[in-house]
Amino acid sequence: MKLMIIILNKIDALDYLLEGLSAAGIGGATIIESSGLAMTLSKLDSSFVSASIRALFSGDNDDDNRTILSVIRNDQLEIARKVVYNTVGDLSLPNTGVLFTVPIDFAEGINKNRSRRLSDDMEK
């Protein structure tokens, strides 16, 4: 079992991404409004933030992103990656997003149908 984290910069793709994940059997996710360090620093009125960083981000209306958290089975990772690449594009390109997973050794509070499958996955 894994915690899949997607930091989505292309927020216009959010609906398509969530629909694709749901169609692939990944039905649970939490979506959090978020912003990156550079963007947050560029908004500060502080002397230690250089004018060049501010200039780099000025005029950019897409100054936020979405962080998507989802508990998935180990065997769902590859299909989730395909959905992400099909809806968001190549994550190696700038301003697309980041995808990574973290192993989970315990989870509670997941609906009963998913929890049985997840617990089976934990035993593997």
OpenMM code with the backbone's topology and positions (N, CA, C; nanometers):
from openmm import Vec3, app, unit

residues = "MET LYS LEU MET ILE ILE ILE LEU ASN LYS ILE ASP ALA LEU ASP TYR LEU LEU GLU GLY LEU SER ALA ALA GLY ILE GLY GLY ALA THR ILE ILE GLU SER SER GLY LEU ALA MET THR LEU SER LYS LEU ASP SER SER PHE VAL SER ALA SER ILE ARG ALA LEU PHE SER GLY ASP ASN ASP ASP ASP ASN ARG THR ILE LEU SER VAL ILE ARG ASN ASP GLN LEU GLU ILE ALA ARG LYS VAL VAL TYR ASN THR VAL GLY ASP LEU SER LEU PRO ASN THR GLY VAL LEU PHE THR VAL PRO ILE ASP PHE ALA GLU GLY ILE ASN LYS ASN ARG SER ARG ARG LEU SER ASP ASP MET GLU LYS".split()
positions = [
    Vec3(0.0850, -0.1155, 0.0000),
    Vec3(0.0000, 0.0000, 0.0000),
    Vec3(0.0902, 0.1225, 0.0000),
    Vec3(0.0426, 0.2281, -0.0729),
    Vec3(0.1229, 0.3481, -0.0891),
    Vec3(0.0362, 0.4729, -0.0720),
    Vec3(0.1003, 0.5798, -0.0285),
    Vec3(0.0387, 0.7107, -0.0353),
    Vec3(0.0928, 0.7752, -0.1615),
    Vec3(0.0028, 0.7991, -0.2570),
    Vec3(0.0407, 0.8644, -0.3815),
    Vec3(0.0178, 1.0140, -0.3642),
    Vec3(0.1189, 1.0920, -0.3972),
    Vec3(0.1109, 1.2368, -0.3863),
    Vec3(0.1366, 1.2948, -0.5243),
    Vec3(0.0424, 1.3757, -0.5693),
    Vec3(0.0560, 1.4446, -0.6966),
    Vec3(0.0493, 1.5937, -0.6667),
    Vec3(0.1535, 1.6657, -0.7024),
    Vec3(0.1508, 1.8111, -0.6926),
    Vec3(0.1274, 1.8608, -0.8341),
    Vec3(0.0083, 1.9113, -0.8566),
    Vec3(-0.0369, 1.9443, -0.9915),
    Vec3(-0.0259, 2.0941, -1.0166),
    Vec3(0.0638, 2.1310, -1.1071),
    Vec3(0.0768, 2.2709, -1.1454),
    Vec3(-0.0254, 2.3085, -1.2528),
    Vec3(-0.0577, 2.2144, -1.3390),
    Vec3(-0.1552, 2.2391, -1.4456),
    Vec3(-0.2956, 2.2157, -1.3895),
    Vec3(-0.3448, 2.3126, -1.3121),
    Vec3(-0.4718, 2.2908, -1.2428),
    Vec3(-0.5910, 2.2840, -1.3377),
    Vec3(-0.5745, 2.3306, -1.4617),
    Vec3(-0.6820, 2.3149, -1.5590),
    Vec3(-0.7044, 2.1678, -1.5943),
    Vec3(-0.6088, 2.0812, -1.5637),
    Vec3(-0.6224, 1.9377, -1.5904),
    Vec3(-0.6797, 1.8616, -1.4709),
    Vec3(-0.7098, 1.9306, -1.3612),
    Vec3(-0.7524, 1.8634, -1.2376),
    Vec3(-0.8764, 1.7765, -1.2580),
    Vec3(-0.9811, 1.8300, -1.3169),
    Vec3(-1.1043, 1.7529, -1.3345),
    Vec3(-1.0812, 1.6276, -1.4174),
    Vec3(-1.0072, 1.6421, -1.5272),
    Vec3(-0.9782, 1.5265, -1.6131),
    Vec3(-0.8936, 1.4228, -1.5394),
    Vec3(-0.7990, 1.4706, -1.4597),
    Vec3(-0.7135, 1.3808, -1.3829),
    Vec3(-0.7958, 1.3012, -1.2818),
    Vec3(-0.8819, 1.3698, -1.2078),
    Vec3(-0.9648, 1.3015, -1.1078),
    Vec3(-1.0610, 1.2029, -1.1732),
    Vec3(-1.1194, 1.2412, -1.2858),
    Vec3(-1.2079, 1.1493, -1.3589),
    Vec3(-1.1315, 1.0266, -1.4062),
    Vec3(-1.0101, 1.0480, -1.4567),
    Vec3(-0.9281, 0.9368, -1.5042),
    Vec3(-0.8880, 0.8430, -1.3923),
    Vec3(-0.8492, 0.8987, -1.2786),
    Vec3(-0.8127, 0.8145, -1.1641),
    Vec3(-0.9329, 0.7350, -1.1158),
    Vec3(-1.0481, 0.7994, -1.1095),
    Vec3(-1.1693, 0.7301, -1.0661),
    Vec3(-1.2049, 0.6169, -1.1620),
    Vec3(-1.1967, 0.6430, -1.2919),
    Vec3(-1.2255, 0.5395, -1.3922),
    Vec3(-1.1264, 0.4240, -1.3832),
    Vec3(-1.0060, 0.4511, -1.3359),
    Vec3(-0.9034, 0.3474, -1.3217),
    Vec3(-0.9164, 0.2708, -1.1902),
    Vec3(-1.0193, 0.3030, -1.1109),
    Vec3(-1.0415, 0.2308, -0.9862),
    Vec3(-0.9787, 0.2953, -0.8644),
    Vec3(-0.9246, 0.4139, -0.8814),
    Vec3(-0.8677, 0.4874, -0.7678),
    Vec3(-0.9739, 0.5893, -0.7279),
    Vec3(-1.0545, 0.5512, -0.6292),
    Vec3(-1.1735, 0.6284, -0.5990),
    Vec3(-1.1622, 0.7264, -0.4858),
    Vec3(-1.0589, 0.7206, -0.4075),
    Vec3(-1.0485, 0.8101, -0.2932),
    Vec3(-0.9285, 0.9014, -0.3057),
    Vec3(-0.9508, 1.0297, -0.2830),
    Vec3(-0.8404, 1.1258, -0.2874),
    Vec3(-0.8797, 1.2500, -0.2090),
    Vec3(-0.7814, 1.3171, -0.1571),
    Vec3(-0.7985, 1.4472, -0.0926),
    Vec3(-0.7224, 1.5487, -0.1755),
    Vec3(-0.7879, 1.6605, -0.2069),
    Vec3(-0.7273, 1.7649, -0.2882),
    Vec3(-0.7076, 1.8883, -0.2004),
    Vec3(-0.5847, 1.9371, -0.1964),
    Vec3(-0.5489, 2.0508, -0.1123),
    Vec3(-0.4960, 2.1628, -0.2008),
    Vec3(-0.5468, 2.2851, -0.1819),
    Vec3(-0.4892, 2.4005, -0.2506),
    Vec3(-0.3515, 2.4261, -0.1900),
    Vec3(-0.2528, 2.4469, -0.2753),
    Vec3(-0.1164, 2.4634, -0.2267),
    Vec3(-0.0400, 2.5586, -0.3179),
    Vec3(0.0774, 2.5990, -0.2713),
    Vec3(0.1651, 2.6806, -0.3549),
    Vec3(0.3093, 2.6453, -0.3211),
    Vec3(0.3962, 2.6670, -0.4169),
    Vec3(0.5361, 2.6327, -0.3995),
    Vec3(0.6150, 2.7408, -0.3280),
    Vec3(0.7338, 2.7053, -0.2858),
    Vec3(0.8210, 2.7948, -0.2111),
    Vec3(0.8561, 2.9197, -0.2908),
    Vec3(0.8984, 2.9024, -0.4149),
    Vec3(0.9407, 3.0175, -0.4951),
    Vec3(0.8252, 3.1152, -0.5147),
    Vec3(0.7055, 3.0624, -0.5416),
    Vec3(0.5910, 3.1497, -0.5616),
    Vec3(0.5550, 3.2224, -0.4327),
    Vec3(0.5596, 3.1539, -0.3229),
    Vec3(0.5280, 3.2158, -0.1946),
    Vec3(0.6305, 3.3233, -0.1603),
    Vec3(0.7587, 3.2928, -0.1807),
    Vec3(0.8628, 3.3919, -0.1550),
    Vec3(0.8487, 3.5138, -0.2458),
    Vec3(0.8061, 3.4904, -0.3686),
    Vec3(0.7944, 3.6020, -0.4626),
    Vec3(0.6854, 3.6998, -0.4204),
    Vec3(0.5921, 3.6571, -0.3379),
    Vec3(0.4825, 3.7430, -0.2919),
    Vec3(0.5176, 3.8180, -0.1631),
    Vec3(0.6248, 3.7787, -0.0978),
    Vec3(0.6625, 3.8432, 0.0273),
    Vec3(0.7204, 3.9811, 0.0024),
    Vec3(0.6914, 4.0718, 0.0910),
    Vec3(0.7531, 4.2036, 0.0856),
    Vec3(0.8715, 4.2007, 0.1809),
    Vec3(0.9809, 4.1419, 0.1341),
    Vec3(1.0958, 4.1202, 0.2199),
    Vec3(1.2233, 4.1547, 0.1453),
    Vec3(1.3187, 4.2071, 0.2162),
    Vec3(1.4435, 4.2479, 0.1530),
    Vec3(1.5287, 4.1295, 0.1094),
    Vec3(1.5107, 4.0106, 0.1698),
    Vec3(1.5959, 3.8983, 0.1324),
    Vec3(1.5470, 3.8249, 0.0079),
    Vec3(1.4288, 3.8623, -0.0409),
    Vec3(1.3814, 3.8017, -0.1656),
    Vec3(1.4253, 3.8929, -0.2798),
    Vec3(1.5004, 3.8390, -0.3701),
    Vec3(1.5578, 3.9226, -0.4755),
    Vec3(1.4526, 3.9678, -0.5754),
    Vec3(1.4790, 4.0794, -0.6371),
    Vec3(1.3892, 4.1333, -0.7389),
    Vec3(1.3780, 4.0390, -0.8575),
    Vec3(1.4841, 3.9643, -0.8851),
    Vec3(1.4794, 3.8731, -0.9997),
    Vec3(1.3796, 3.7601, -0.9779),
    Vec3(1.3686, 3.7113, -0.8543),
    Vec3(1.2689, 3.6072, -0.8267),
    Vec3(1.1293, 3.6651, -0.8422),
    Vec3(1.1073, 3.7844, -0.7912),
    Vec3(0.9768, 3.8489, -0.8071),
    Vec3(0.9429, 3.8672, -0.9546),
    Vec3(1.0406, 3.9139, -1.0306),
    Vec3(1.0172, 3.9384, -1.1732),
    Vec3(0.9873, 3.8090, -1.2482),
    Vec3(1.0516, 3.7026, -1.2060),
    Vec3(1.0318, 3.5740, -1.2716),
    Vec3(0.8868, 3.5289, -1.2644),
    Vec3(0.8208, 3.5571, -1.1507),
    Vec3(0.6851, 3.5099, -1.1306),
    Vec3(0.5787, 3.6172, -1.1491),
    Vec3(0.6172, 3.7402, -1.1710),
    Vec3(0.5169, 3.8456, -1.1833),
    Vec3(0.4355, 3.8264, -1.3104),
    Vec3(0.3072, 3.8559, -1.2998),
    Vec3(0.2179, 3.8433, -1.4131),
    Vec3(0.1683, 3.7022, -1.4366),
    Vec3(0.2158, 3.6083, -1.3618),
    Vec3(0.1720, 3.4693, -1.3774),
    Vec3(0.0480, 3.4464, -1.2922),
    Vec3(-0.0655, 3.4228, -1.3560),
    Vec3(-0.1915, 3.4045, -1.2829),
    Vec3(-0.2045, 3.2649, -1.2235),
    Vec3(-0.1279, 3.1715, -1.2757),
    Vec3(-0.1355, 3.0349, -1.2244),
    Vec3(-0.0348, 3.0176, -1.1123),
    Vec3(-0.0573, 3.0932, -1.0027),
    Vec3(0.0411, 3.0950, -0.8961),
    Vec3(0.0133, 2.9927, -0.7872),
    Vec3(-0.0825, 2.9078, -0.8097),
    Vec3(-0.1099, 2.8047, -0.7105),
    Vec3(-0.1114, 2.6689, -0.7794),
    Vec3(-0.1188, 2.5673, -0.6992),
    Vec3(-0.1289, 2.4325, -0.7520),
    Vec3(-0.2213, 2.3523, -0.6613),
    Vec3(-0.2380, 2.2273, -0.6918),
    Vec3(-0.3196, 2.1380, -0.6102),
    Vec3(-0.2337, 2.0187, -0.5719),
    Vec3(-0.2449, 1.9794, -0.4459),
    Vec3(-0.1785, 1.8592, -0.3980),
    Vec3(-0.2857, 1.7540, -0.3779),
    Vec3(-0.2690, 1.6413, -0.4439),
    Vec3(-0.3664, 1.5324, -0.4408),
    Vec3(-0.3037, 1.4168, -0.3644),
    Vec3(-0.3726, 1.3726, -0.2603),
    Vec3(-0.3273, 1.2609, -0.1778),
    Vec3(-0.4235, 1.1450, -0.1974),
    Vec3(-0.3699, 1.0270, -0.2220),
    Vec3(-0.4551, 0.9094, -0.2389),
    Vec3(-0.3826, 0.7844, -0.1896),
    Vec3(-0.4517, 0.7042, -0.1115),
    Vec3(-0.3989, 0.5757, -0.0682),
    Vec3(-0.4322, 0.4747, -0.1780),
    Vec3(-0.3287, 0.4118, -0.2315),
    Vec3(-0.3483, 0.3170, -0.3409),
    Vec3(-0.2819, 0.1834, -0.3075),
    Vec3(-0.3293, 0.0799, -0.3759),
    Vec3(-0.2623, -0.0496, -0.3657),
    Vec3(-0.1347, -0.0442, -0.4498),
    Vec3(-0.0394, -0.1258, -0.4168),
    Vec3(0.0867, -0.1303, -0.4913),
    Vec3(0.0640, -0.1536, -0.6402),
    Vec3(-0.0323, -0.2393, -0.6740),
    Vec3(-0.0571, -0.2720, -0.8141),
    Vec3(-0.1311, -0.1610, -0.8899),
    Vec3(-0.1727, -0.0553, -0.8231),
    Vec3(-0.2413, 0.0547, -0.8900),
    Vec3(-0.1461, 0.1656, -0.9361),
    Vec3(-0.0220, 0.1588, -0.8961),
    Vec3(0.0707, 0.2676, -0.9262),
    Vec3(0.0909, 0.2876, -1.0759),
    Vec3(0.1137, 0.1819, -1.1491),
    Vec3(0.1408, 0.1966, -1.2931),
    Vec3(0.0210, 0.2544, -1.3679),
    Vec3(-0.0997, 0.2107, -1.3348),
    Vec3(-0.2174, 0.2670, -1.4012),
    Vec3(-0.2359, 0.4129, -1.3621),
    Vec3(-0.2070, 0.4471, -1.2370),
    Vec3(-0.2160, 0.5871, -1.1937),
    Vec3(-0.1156, 0.6723, -1.2705),
    Vec3(0.0056, 0.6222, -1.2889),
    Vec3(0.1067, 0.6954, -1.3658),
    Vec3(0.0608, 0.7187, -1.5090),
    Vec3(-0.0002, 0.6189, -1.5697),
    Vec3(-0.0495, 0.6340, -1.7070),
    Vec3(-0.1586, 0.7398, -1.7137),
    Vec3(-0.2477, 0.7387, -1.6162),
    Vec3(-0.3540, 0.8398, -1.6127),
    Vec3(-0.2934, 0.9788, -1.5993),
    Vec3(-0.1969, 0.9940, -1.5111),
    Vec3(-0.1322, 1.1242, -1.4916),
    Vec3(-0.0664, 1.1701, -1.6220),
    Vec3(0.0096, 1.0846, -1.6859),
    Vec3(0.0783, 1.1229, -1.8087),
    Vec3(-0.0202, 1.1518, -1.9218),
    Vec3(-0.1321, 1.0777, -1.9279),
    Vec3(-0.2306, 1.1008, -2.0331),
    Vec3(-0.3089, 1.2299, -2.0130),
    Vec3(-0.3248, 1.2744, -1.8893),
    Vec3(-0.4044, 1.3940, -1.8637),
    Vec3(-0.3195, 1.5188, -1.8391),
    Vec3(-0.2052, 1.5025, -1.7782),
    Vec3(-0.1213, 1.6166, -1.7412),
    Vec3(-0.0080, 1.6352, -1.8410),
    Vec3(0.0442, 1.5263, -1.8906),
    Vec3(0.1578, 1.5317, -1.9816),
    Vec3(0.2842, 1.4835, -1.9142),
    Vec3(0.3935, 1.5058, -1.9811),
    Vec3(0.5248, 1.4616, -1.9353),
    Vec3(0.5666, 1.5442, -1.8133),
    Vec3(0.5806, 1.4803, -1.6986),
    Vec3(0.6141, 1.5503, -1.5753),
    Vec3(0.7567, 1.6032, -1.5732),
    Vec3(0.8391, 1.5643, -1.6689),
    Vec3(0.9741, 1.6196, -1.6738),
    Vec3(0.9740, 1.7605, -1.7336),
    Vec3(0.8623, 1.8017, -1.7911),
    Vec3(0.8518, 1.9372, -1.8463),
    Vec3(0.8186, 2.0359, -1.7354),
    Vec3(0.8612, 2.1609, -1.7501),
    Vec3(0.8332, 2.2611, -1.6466),
    Vec3(0.6834, 2.2878, -1.6310),
    Vec3(0.6449, 2.3247, -1.5112),
    Vec3(0.5082, 2.3675, -1.4795),
    Vec3(0.4014, 2.2630, -1.5102),
    Vec3(0.4339, 2.1360, -1.4927),
    Vec3(0.3341, 2.0305, -1.5090),
    Vec3(0.2964, 1.9734, -1.3739),
    Vec3(0.3916, 1.9138, -1.3056),
    Vec3(0.3623, 1.8580, -1.1755),
    Vec3(0.4695, 1.7627, -1.1290),
    Vec3(0.4429, 1.7044, -1.0134),
    Vec3(0.5332, 1.6081, -0.9507),
    Vec3(0.4474, 1.4924, -0.9009),
    Vec3(0.4959, 1.3720, -0.9173),
    Vec3(0.4276, 1.2517, -0.8689),
    Vec3(0.5279, 1.1693, -0.7910),
    Vec3(0.4900, 1.1288, -0.6688),
    Vec3(0.5737, 1.0370, -0.5926),
    Vec3(0.4854, 0.9589, -0.4964),
    Vec3(0.5418, 0.8518, -0.4429),
    Vec3(0.4698, 0.7691, -0.3466),
    Vec3(0.5538, 0.7511, -0.2216),
    Vec3(0.4834, 0.7205, -0.1134),
    Vec3(0.5453, 0.6909, 0.0145),
    Vec3(0.4823, 0.5614, 0.0642),
    Vec3(0.5620, 0.4650, 0.1108),
    Vec3(0.5031, 0.3414, 0.1611),
    Vec3(0.4191, 0.3662, 0.2860),
    Vec3(0.3109, 0.2905, 0.2975),
    Vec3(0.2236, 0.2980, 0.4152),
    Vec3(0.2270, 0.1621, 0.4835),
    Vec3(0.2515, 0.1611, 0.6124),
    Vec3(0.2499, 0.0339, 0.6847),
    Vec3(0.1245, 0.0186, 0.7705),
    Vec3(0.0426, 0.1236, 0.7772),
    Vec3(-0.0819, 0.1139, 0.8537),
    Vec3(-0.1801, 0.2172, 0.8000),
    Vec3(-0.3066, 0.1770, 0.7911),
    Vec3(-0.4139, 0.2697, 0.7519),
    Vec3(-0.5426, 0.2265, 0.8200),
    Vec3(-0.6169, 0.3236, 0.8650),
    Vec3(-0.7449, 0.2968, 0.9297),
    Vec3(-0.8422, 0.4044, 0.8843),
    Vec3(-0.9691, 0.3699, 0.8769),
    Vec3(-1.0694, 0.4671, 0.8377),
    Vec3(-1.1005, 0.4687, 0.6898),
    Vec3(-1.0478, 0.3722, 0.6184),
    Vec3(-1.0772, 0.3599, 0.4756),
    Vec3(-1.2032, 0.2751, 0.4641),
    Vec3(-1.2899, 0.3070, 0.3639),
    Vec3(-1.4174, 0.2337, 0.3564),
    Vec3(-1.3953, 0.0830, 0.3522),
    Vec3(-1.4952, 0.0087, 0.3943),
    Vec3(-1.4783, -0.1357, 0.4179),
    Vec3(-1.4370, -0.2128, 0.2944),
    Vec3(-1.4901, -0.1802, 0.1771),
    Vec3(-1.4527, -0.2531, 0.0559),
    Vec3(-1.3061, -0.2298, 0.0215),
    Vec3(-1.2615, -0.1066, 0.0315),
    Vec3(-1.1209, -0.0774, 0.0029),
    Vec3(-1.0314, -0.1308, 0.1127),
    Vec3(-1.0763, -0.1246, 0.2376),
    Vec3(-0.9886, -0.1620, 0.3475),
    Vec3(-0.9502, -0.3097, 0.3417),
    Vec3(-1.0411, -0.3949, 0.2973),
    Vec3(-1.0086, -0.5371, 0.2850),
    Vec3(-0.9006, -0.5550, 0.1802),
    Vec3(-0.9139, -0.4905, 0.0663),
    Vec3(-0.8140, -0.5033, -0.0392),
    Vec3(-0.6811, -0.4438, 0.0033),
    Vec3(-0.6859, -0.3298, 0.0731),
    Vec3(-0.5616, -0.2685, 0.1189),
    Vec3(-0.4911, -0.3540, 0.2222),
    Vec3(-0.5682, -0.4142, 0.3126),
    Vec3(-0.5039, -0.4985, 0.4137),
    Vec3(-0.4443, -0.6225, 0.3501),
    Vec3(-0.5093, -0.6755, 0.2458),
    Vec3(-0.4509, -0.7869, 0.1728),
    Vec3(-0.3184, -0.7460, 0.1089),
    Vec3(-0.3153, -0.6225, 0.0570),
    Vec3(-0.1958, -0.5696, -0.0062),
    Vec3(-0.0828, -0.5514, 0.0962),
    Vec3(-0.1177, -0.5129, 0.2192),
    Vec3(-0.0171, -0.4911, 0.3237),
    Vec3(0.0519, -0.6224, 0.3612),
    Vec3(-0.0212, -0.7321, 0.3484),
    Vec3(0.0354, -0.8616, 0.3856),
    Vec3(0.1350, -0.9119, 0.2829),
    Vec3(0.1336, -0.8560, 0.1615),
    Vec3(0.2243, -0.9026, 0.0539),
    Vec3(0.3648, -0.8536, 0.0779),
] * unit.nanometer
topology = app.Topology()
chain = topology.addChain("A")
for resn in residues:
    res = topology.addResidue(resn, chain)
    for name in ("N", "CA", "C"):
        topology.addAtom(name, app.Element.getBySymbol(name[0]), res)
